[in-house]
Amino acid sequence: MSQLPKLLVIAGVVLIIAGLLWQVGGKYINLGKLPGDILIKRGNTTVYFPLMTSIIISVVLSLILLLLGRFR
């Protein structure tokens, strides 16, 4: 039997937990408003580049995937 359904269920649970943590943690962690995130406002135009936020998320996800890979 294929492992795809089990993988999809696990991915769904992880996304739900991440969403809940994002909602609750958003009050305490200013993810998206870090030093290093670029915000340009000119007239009616706003451009936002979340560089530092992207780097932090990338490092955290890389560490999680590294740890998960070690247990396989």
Secondary structure, 3 states (H helix, E strand, C coil): CCCHHHHHHHHHHHHHHHHHHHHHHCCCCCCCCCCCCEEEEECCEEEEECHHHHHHHHHHHHHHHHHHHHCC
